[in-house]
Amino acid sequence: MIRKPDFTRGEEAKRLLLIAAPLMAAYIAEFSMFLTTKLVVGSLGYKHLAAVGLGGSLSFEALVVTMGLLSITGVLAAQAEGAGRKAEAGHAARQGLIVAALLSIPLGALVWNLDAVMRWTGQDAEVAALAKPYLHVLSFFALPTLLFTVLRDFVAALSRTGPVMAITVAAVLVNWTLAEGLVHGRWFLPEMGIAGAGAAKVIVAWAMLAALTLYIWRKPALRGYGLFRARLRFDPAIVKVIFRLGLPIAGLVGVEAGLFSAVGLLSGIIGAEMLAAHQVLMGWIGIPFVIALGLAEAAMVRVAHGVGRGDPAGARQAGLVALGIGVAILTLMVAAPLLLAETITRIFISADDPGFEAVSGIVSQLMVIAAIFQVFDGAQAIMSRALRGVRDAYYPLWLGAFGYWALGVGGGWFLAFPMGLGGVGLWVGLAVGLIVTACLLTLRFLAITGRAAKVSSRAPAI
C-alpha cells in the first residue's frame, strides 16, 4: 500500500516556503549583483557589455558546475538533520569546506584563462581583449565563493536561510558601490576600468563569507553541529561520497550551464550585436530562473528531510509541491518580457549607443521564445534538485545530456547556421532542449519516488 506523507500538502507548502522565500530573495539579490555589474560596465559601450557579459557568464557557469558537486554536502547534511543526527550534518559540511578549498585552485585557473577560450571559439577580438583584465581579477573570487556555498548549503539544510538572504541583499549595494567606484574612479577609489568590476566582486565575496561564518560561529542553536569544534580533519569516506554523488551532479549542471554558454558563444559568432542581445535576454531570463532556483534548493532540502526521517511519500510530495508552486509563479511572469522588451534593452544599453537599434530589434524578436520556455527552465531546475534529494545522480545526467546538448545545442546550431535562421534558430533550439529535459526529469522523479512510496514500513525506501 501507499503510505501517507507525514505532512499535508498545505503543511508541506508552508515548510517549503519557509526555506525557499529567503533563498529566492537571496538569489534575486545575487543575480542583481551580476546585473548591476553589467549596468555599470554597459555605460562604457555595448562591446564592453558583451565582454563582461560573456566573460562573467562563462565564469559563473564554471562556478555553478563546481557548486553542483559541492551541493551534495547539503543533501548529506539535510538527510542527517531529518534523521536527528546533528553531528553527522556538521561533519558533512566540514568535509565540504575541505573539498571546496581544493576545487578553488583549478576553478580560479580556469577563470584566469577564459579570454583564451573566447578567442579559440571565434569571438570578436576586441571583445576578448576587453574581457581579459576583468577575468584576471575575477579569478580570485573562487575560494571565498565556494566556501560560502558550502556554508549556505549547510544552513539551508537546517532550514535557517534568513541570514543568507540578509547577507546577500546587503551585498548588492556594496557590490554596486564598489563597481561604480572602481570602474569609473568615483568616491576616492582608483579608476580601474573593466577590471574594477572584477575587483568589486572579489571583495564582496570575501565579505559575504566572513559574515556567514560569523553568524554560524555565534549562533547558539548551531553549536551542537560541531562545525568549528576542532581543526578540519580529512575524512576519506565522506569525501569519497561527495565525489561519487557530486561528480554526476556537476556533470548535469555542466551540460545545463554549457547549453547557455554554447548559445552565448554561437551568438558571438553571429556578431557582437547578437552577443549583446543575448546578454540582455539573459538579464531578464535570470530573474524567473533564480526564483525557481530558490524553490529548487528548498525542494532538495525537503526531499532529503523526507528521506532522512523515513518518509518516502513525504519526499515525493515535497518535490511535487515545489514543482506546482514554481510553475504557477513562472506562468504569471510570462507577460513581462513580451510587454517590456525595448524597456529591458534600455536598462543595459543607452539609446544613443550606435548598436542600440540592432540590439533592441533582436531582443524584441527573441523575447517571445524566452517567455515560452522560462516556465520549463524553472521546472527542470526544480526537478533536477529534487532528484538530488533522493541521491539520484547518474540518470538525470544522461537525460540532461540528451535534452540540453543533442536537442538544445545541436538543434539550435542546425537551425541557426545550416538552416539560416540565425539567432532565432539558436533560441528555438534552446527552448526545445529545456522543455524536453524538464519533462524527462519530472517523469524520472515520479517514477523513482512512486516506487519508494509504495511501502508500508517506516524504513527509508529511497
C-alpha positions as CSV (number, residue, x, y, z in Angstrom):
1,M,0.0,0.0,0.0
2,I,1.0,3.6,-0.4
3,R,1.8,5.2,3.0
4,K,0.6,8.7,3.6
5,P,3.1,11.5,4.0
6,D,3.9,12.8,7.5
7,F,2.6,16.3,6.5
8,T,-0.4,17.5,4.5
9,R,0.2,19.4,1.2
10,G,-0.6,22.7,2.9
11,E,1.8,22.0,5.7
12,E,4.5,20.9,3.2
13,A,4.0,24.1,1.2
14,K,4.5,26.2,4.4
15,R,7.6,24.4,5.4
16,L,8.9,24.6,1.8
17,L,8.3,28.3,1.5
18,L,9.9,28.9,4.9
19,I,13.1,27.7,3.4
20,A,12.5,28.9,-0.2
21,A,11.4,32.5,0.4
22,P,14.7,33.8,1.9
23,L,16.6,31.8,-0.7
24,M,14.6,33.3,-3.5
25,A,15.3,36.8,-2.2
26,A,19.0,35.9,-1.8
27,Y,19.3,34.5,-5.3
28,I,17.5,37.5,-6.8
29,A,19.9,39.7,-4.9
30,E,22.9,37.6,-6.0
31,F,21.7,37.9,-9.6
32,S,21.2,41.6,-9.1
33,M,24.9,41.8,-8.5
34,F,25.6,40.5,-12.0
35,L,23.0,42.9,-13.4
36,T,24.5,45.9,-11.6
37,T,27.9,44.9,-12.9
38,K,26.5,44.8,-16.5
39,L,24.8,48.2,-15.9
40,V,28.0,49.8,-14.6
41,V,30.2,48.5,-17.4
42,G,27.5,48.9,-20.1
43,S,27.8,52.6,-19.8
44,L,31.3,52.2,-21.4
45,G,29.7,50.7,-24.6
46,Y,28.0,47.7,-26.0
47,K,31.2,45.8,-26.6
48,H,32.2,46.3,-23.0
49,L,28.8,44.9,-22.0
50,A,29.4,41.9,-24.4
51,A,32.9,41.4,-22.9
52,V,31.8,41.4,-19.2
53,G,28.6,39.6,-20.0
54,L,30.2,36.7,-21.8
55,G,33.2,36.6,-19.5
56,G,31.0,36.8,-16.4
57,S,28.6,34.2,-17.8
58,L,31.4,31.7,-18.6
59,S,32.9,32.3,-15.1
60,F,29.6,31.9,-13.4
61,E,28.8,28.7,-15.3
62,A,32.2,27.2,-14.4
63,L,31.4,28.2,-10.8
64,V,28.0,26.6,-10.7
65,V,29.4,23.3,-12.1
66,T,31.7,23.2,-9.1
67,M,28.9,24.3,-6.8
68,G,26.9,21.4,-8.2
69,L,29.5,18.9,-7.0
70,L,29.6,20.6,-3.6
71,S,25.8,20.6,-3.3
72,I,25.8,17.0,-2.2
73,T,27.2,18.2,1.2
74,G,23.8,20.0,1.6
75,V,22.0,16.8,0.8
76,L,24.1,14.8,3.3
77,A,23.5,17.4,6.0
78,A,19.8,17.6,5.2
79,Q,19.3,13.8,5.4
80,A,21.3,13.7,8.7
81,E,19.1,16.6,10.0
82,G,16.0,14.8,9.0
83,A,17.2,11.7,11.0
84,G,18.1,13.9,14.0
85,R,21.9,13.3,13.7
86,K,23.4,16.8,14.2
87,A,27.0,15.7,14.4
88,E,26.8,14.0,11.0
89,A,25.3,17.1,9.5
90,G,28.2,19.2,10.8
91,H,30.8,16.6,9.7
92,A,29.5,16.6,6.1
93,A,29.7,20.4,6.0
94,R,33.3,20.3,7.4
95,Q,34.4,17.9,4.7
96,G,32.6,20.1,2.1
97,L,34.8,23.0,3.2
98,I,38.0,21.0,2.6
99,V,36.8,19.9,-0.9
100,A,35.7,23.5,-1.7
101,A,39.2,24.8,-0.8
102,L,40.8,22.2,-3.1
103,L,38.5,22.8,-6.0
104,S,39.0,26.6,-5.9
105,I,42.5,26.1,-7.3
106,P,41.5,24.7,-10.7
107,L,38.4,26.9,-10.9
108,G,40.5,30.1,-10.4
109,A,43.0,29.0,-13.0
110,L,40.2,28.3,-15.5
111,V,38.6,31.7,-15.0
112,W,42.0,33.4,-15.4
113,N,42.3,31.8,-18.9
114,L,38.8,32.3,-20.2
115,D,39.8,35.1,-22.5
116,A,41.8,32.4,-24.4
117,V,38.7,30.3,-24.6
118,M,36.8,33.3,-26.1
119,R,39.5,33.7,-28.8
120,W,39.6,30.0,-29.6
121,T,35.8,30.0,-30.2
122,G,35.9,32.8,-32.7
123,Q,34.6,35.7,-30.6
124,D,35.2,39.3,-31.6
125,A,38.9,40.0,-31.0
126,E,38.1,43.4,-29.3
127,V,35.5,41.7,-27.0
128,A,38.0,39.0,-25.9
129,A,40.7,41.7,-25.3
130,L,38.4,43.8,-23.2
131,A,37.4,40.7,-21.1
132,K,41.0,39.8,-20.2
133,P,41.7,42.2,-17.4
134,Y,38.2,41.6,-15.9
135,L,38.8,37.8,-15.8
136,H,42.3,38.0,-14.4
137,V,41.0,39.9,-11.3
138,L,37.7,37.9,-11.1
139,S,39.6,34.6,-10.8
140,F,40.4,35.4,-7.2
141,F,36.7,35.0,-6.2
142,A,36.8,31.2,-6.4
143,L,37.9,30.4,-2.9
144,P,35.6,32.6,-0.9
145,T,32.6,31.9,-3.1
146,L,33.0,28.1,-2.9
147,L,33.5,28.2,0.9
148,F,30.4,30.4,1.2
149,T,28.4,27.9,-1.0
150,V,29.2,25.1,1.5
151,L,28.1,27.2,4.5
152,R,25.0,28.3,2.7
153,D,24.0,24.8,1.8
154,F,24.6,23.8,5.5
155,V,22.3,26.4,7.0
156,A,19.7,25.7,4.3
157,A,19.8,22.0,5.3
158,L,18.9,23.2,8.8
159,S,16.1,25.4,7.4
160,R,17.9,28.6,8.5
161,T,18.0,30.6,5.3
162,G,17.2,34.0,6.7
163,P,20.8,35.1,7.3
164,V,21.7,34.1,3.8
165,M,19.1,36.5,2.5
166,A,20.2,39.3,4.7
167,I,23.9,38.9,3.8
168,T,23.2,38.7,0.0
169,V,20.8,41.6,-0.1
170,A,23.3,43.8,1.7
171,A,26.0,42.6,-0.7
172,V,24.1,44.1,-3.7
173,L,24.5,47.7,-2.5
174,V,28.1,47.1,-1.6
175,N,28.9,45.5,-5.0
176,W,27.2,48.4,-6.9
177,T,29.1,51.0,-4.9
178,L,32.5,49.3,-5.3
179,A,31.9,48.5,-9.0
180,E,30.8,52.1,-9.8
181,G,33.7,53.5,-7.8
182,L,36.4,51.1,-9.2
183,V,35.3,51.1,-12.8
184,H,34.8,54.9,-13.1
185,G,37.2,56.2,-10.4
186,R,34.5,57.6,-8.1
187,W,34.3,58.2,-4.3
188,F,38.1,58.4,-4.0
189,L,38.6,54.9,-5.4
190,P,41.1,54.2,-8.1
191,E,39.8,54.1,-11.7
192,M,40.5,50.5,-12.9
193,G,38.1,50.4,-15.9
194,I,36.6,47.0,-16.7
195,A,39.0,45.3,-14.2
196,G,37.3,47.2,-11.4
197,A,34.1,45.2,-11.8
198,G,36.1,42.0,-11.1
199,A,37.8,43.6,-8.1
200,A,34.4,44.6,-6.6
201,K,33.1,41.0,-7.0
202,V,36.2,39.6,-5.2
203,I,35.9,42.0,-2.3
204,V,32.2,41.3,-1.9
205,A,32.7,37.5,-2.0
206,W,35.2,37.7,0.9
207,A,32.8,39.9,2.9
208,M,29.9,37.6,2.4
209,L,32.0,34.6,3.6
210,A,33.1,36.5,6.7
211,A,29.5,37.5,7.5
212,L,28.0,34.0,7.2
213,T,31.0,32.4,9.1
214,L,30.4,34.9,11.9
215,Y,26.7,34.1,12.1
216,I,27.3,30.3,12.3
217,W,30.1,30.8,14.9
218,R,27.9,33.0,17.2
219,K,24.5,31.3,16.8
220,P,24.0,29.2,19.9
221,A,21.5,26.9,18.2
222,L,24.2,25.8,15.7
223,R,26.8,24.9,18.2
224,G,25.6,21.3,18.6
225,Y,26.6,20.6,15.0
226,G,30.4,21.0,15.7
227,L,31.2,22.8,12.5
228,F,34.1,24.7,14.2
229,R,34.7,22.3,17.1
230,A,38.2,21.3,16.1
231,R,40.7,21.6,13.3
232,L,39.5,20.3,9.9
233,R,40.3,16.6,9.6
234,F,40.2,14.9,6.2
235,D,37.7,12.0,6.2
236,P,38.3,9.9,3.1
237,A,35.0,8.1,3.4
238,I,32.8,11.2,3.4
239,V,34.9,12.9,0.7
240,K,34.5,9.7,-1.5
241,V,30.7,10.0,-1.1
242,I,30.9,13.7,-2.0
243,F,32.8,13.0,-5.2
244,R,30.8,9.8,-6.1
245,L,27.5,11.6,-5.9
246,G,28.7,15.1,-6.6
247,L,30.5,14.4,-9.9
248,P,27.4,13.3,-11.9
249,I,25.6,16.2,-10.4
250,A,28.4,18.5,-11.5
251,G,28.1,16.8,-14.9
252,L,24.4,17.6,-15.1
253,V,24.9,21.2,-14.0
254,G,27.8,21.4,-16.6
255,V,25.6,20.3,-19.5
256,E,22.9,22.7,-18.4
257,A,25.3,25.6,-18.0
258,G,27.1,24.5,-21.1
259,L,23.8,24.9,-23.0
260,F,23.7,28.6,-22.2
261,S,27.4,29.0,-22.7
262,A,27.3,27.4,-26.1
263,V,24.4,29.6,-27.2
264,G,26.3,32.6,-25.9
265,L,29.4,31.6,-27.9
266,L,27.4,30.8,-31.0
267,S,25.7,34.2,-30.6
268,G,29.2,35.8,-30.7
269,I,30.0,34.1,-33.9
270,I,26.9,35.6,-35.5
271,G,28.1,39.1,-34.3
272,A,28.7,41.4,-31.4
273,E,25.2,42.8,-31.7
274,M,23.7,39.3,-31.3
275,L,26.0,38.6,-28.4
276,A,25.0,41.9,-26.7
277,A,21.3,41.0,-27.3
278,H,21.9,37.5,-25.8
279,Q,23.3,39.2,-22.6
280,V,20.2,41.5,-22.4
281,L,17.9,38.5,-22.8
282,M,19.8,36.5,-20.1
283,G,19.4,39.6,-17.9
284,W,15.7,39.0,-17.9
285,I,15.6,35.2,-18.0
286,G,17.8,35.1,-14.9
287,I,15.1,36.7,-12.8
288,P,12.4,33.9,-13.1
289,F,15.2,31.3,-13.1
290,V,16.6,32.4,-9.7
291,I,13.1,32.5,-8.3
292,A,12.8,28.9,-9.4
293,L,16.3,28.1,-8.0
294,G,15.2,29.2,-4.5
295,L,12.3,26.8,-4.7
296,A,14.6,24.1,-6.2
297,E,17.1,24.4,-3.3
298,A,14.3,24.2,-0.8
299,A,12.8,21.2,-2.6
300,M,16.2,19.4,-2.4
301,V,16.3,20.1,1.4
302,R,12.6,19.0,2.0
303,V,13.0,15.9,-0.2
304,A,16.2,15.0,1.7
305,H,14.5,15.6,5.0
306,G,11.8,13.1,4.0
307,V,14.4,10.5,3.1
308,G,16.2,11.1,6.4
309,R,13.1,10.6,8.5
310,G,12.0,7.5,6.6
311,D,9.0,9.2,4.9
312,P,9.4,8.5,1.1
313,A,5.8,9.6,0.4
314,G,6.6,12.9,2.1
315,A,9.8,13.2,-0.1
316,R,7.7,12.7,-3.2
317,Q,5.1,15.2,-2.1
318,A,7.8,17.8,-1.3
319,G,9.1,17.7,-4.9
320,L,5.7,17.9,-6.5
321,V,4.5,20.8,-4.2
322,A,7.7,22.7,-5.2
323,L,7.1,22.0,-8.9
324,G,3.5,23.2,-8.6
325,I,4.3,26.4,-6.9
326,G,7.2,27.1,-9.3
327,V,5.2,26.6,-12.4
328,A,2.4,28.8,-11.1
329,I,4.8,31.7,-10.3
330,L,6.7,31.5,-13.6
331,T,3.5,31.3,-15.6
332,L,2.3,34.6,-14.1
333,M,5.6,36.1,-15.1
334,V,5.3,35.2,-18.8
335,A,3.7,38.6,-19.8
336,A,6.5,40.8,-18.5
337,P,9.2,40.1,-21.2
338,L,6.6,40.4,-24.0
339,L,5.5,43.8,-23.0
340,L,8.8,45.3,-21.9
341,A,11.4,44.1,-24.5
342,E,12.6,47.6,-25.5
343,T,12.5,48.9,-21.9
344,I,14.7,46.0,-20.8
345,T,17.2,46.8,-23.6
346,R,17.3,50.4,-22.5
347,I,18.3,49.3,-19.0
348,F,21.5,47.8,-20.3
349,I,22.4,49.9,-23.3
350,S,21.9,53.7,-23.8
351,A,19.5,54.6,-26.6
352,D,22.3,56.8,-28.0
353,D,24.6,53.8,-28.5
354,P,25.3,53.2,-32.2
355,G,24.4,49.5,-31.7
356,F,21.1,50.1,-29.8
357,E,18.7,49.8,-32.7
358,A,20.2,46.5,-33.9
359,V,20.4,45.0,-30.4
360,S,16.9,46.2,-29.5
361,G,15.4,44.6,-32.6
362,I,17.0,41.2,-31.9
363,V,15.8,41.3,-28.2
364,S,12.2,42.1,-29.2
365,Q,12.2,39.2,-31.7
366,L,13.6,36.7,-29.3
367,M,11.7,37.7,-26.2
368,V,8.7,35.7,-27.4
369,I,10.7,32.5,-27.3
370,A,12.2,33.4,-24.0
371,A,8.7,34.0,-22.5
372,I,7.6,30.5,-23.6
373,F,10.5,28.4,-22.3
374,Q,11.1,30.3,-18.9
375,V,8.4,28.1,-17.2
376,F,10.2,24.9,-18.3
377,D,13.6,26.3,-17.4
378,G,12.4,26.7,-13.9
379,A,10.7,23.3,-13.8
380,Q,13.8,21.5,-14.9
381,A,15.8,23.3,-12.2
382,I,13.3,22.2,-9.5
383,M,13.1,18.6,-10.7
384,S,16.9,18.2,-11.0
385,R,17.4,19.3,-7.4
386,A,14.5,17.3,-6.1
387,L,16.3,14.2,-7.6
388,R,19.5,15.2,-5.8
389,G,17.5,15.0,-2.6
390,V,16.9,11.2,-3.2
391,R,20.6,10.9,-4.3
392,D,19.6,10.1,-7.9
393,A,22.6,11.5,-9.8
394,Y,23.6,9.4,-12.9
395,Y,20.3,9.0,-14.6
396,P,19.5,12.8,-14.7
397,L,23.0,13.4,-16.1
398,W,22.1,11.3,-19.2
399,L,18.7,12.9,-19.6
400,G,20.3,16.3,-19.4
401,A,23.0,15.5,-21.9
402,F,20.3,14.4,-24.4
403,G,18.0,17.3,-23.8
404,Y,20.5,20.2,-23.4
405,W,23.0,19.2,-26.0
406,A,21.5,16.8,-28.6
407,L,18.4,18.9,-28.8
408,G,19.4,22.3,-27.3
409,V,22.8,23.0,-28.7
410,G,22.7,20.6,-31.7
411,G,19.2,21.6,-32.7
412,G,20.0,25.3,-32.2
413,W,23.2,25.1,-34.3
414,F,21.4,23.3,-37.1
415,L,18.6,25.8,-37.2
416,A,20.9,28.9,-36.8
417,F,23.6,28.0,-39.4
418,P,22.7,25.3,-42.0
419,M,19.0,26.4,-41.9
420,G,20.0,30.1,-41.9
421,L,17.7,31.2,-39.0
422,G,20.4,32.9,-37.1
423,G,19.6,34.0,-33.5
424,V,16.0,32.8,-33.8
425,G,17.3,29.3,-34.6
426,L,19.6,29.3,-31.6
427,W,16.9,30.2,-29.2
428,V,14.3,27.8,-30.7
429,G,16.9,25.0,-30.0
430,L,17.5,26.4,-26.5
431,A,13.7,26.3,-25.8
432,V,13.2,22.7,-27.2
433,G,16.1,21.4,-25.1
434,L,14.8,22.9,-21.9
435,I,11.2,21.8,-22.5
436,V,12.1,18.2,-23.2
437,T,14.6,18.0,-20.3
438,A,12.0,19.4,-17.8
439,C,9.5,16.7,-18.9
440,L,12.0,13.9,-18.7
441,L,13.3,14.9,-15.3
442,T,9.7,15.1,-14.0
443,L,8.9,11.7,-15.2
444,R,12.1,10.3,-13.6
445,F,11.2,11.9,-10.3
446,L,7.6,10.5,-10.4
447,A,9.0,7.0,-11.3
448,I,11.7,6.8,-8.6
449,T,9.6,8.3,-5.8
450,G,6.5,6.4,-6.8
451,R,8.2,3.1,-6.3
452,A,9.6,4.2,-2.9
453,A,6.3,5.5,-1.7
454,K,4.6,2.1,-2.2
455,V,5.8,0.7,1.1
456,S,4.2,0.2,4.5
457,S,7.3,0.2,6.7
458,R,8.9,3.2,8.2
459,A,12.4,2.3,6.8
460,P,13.7,4.7,4.2
461,A,12.8,3.3,0.8
462,I,14.9,5.7,-1.3
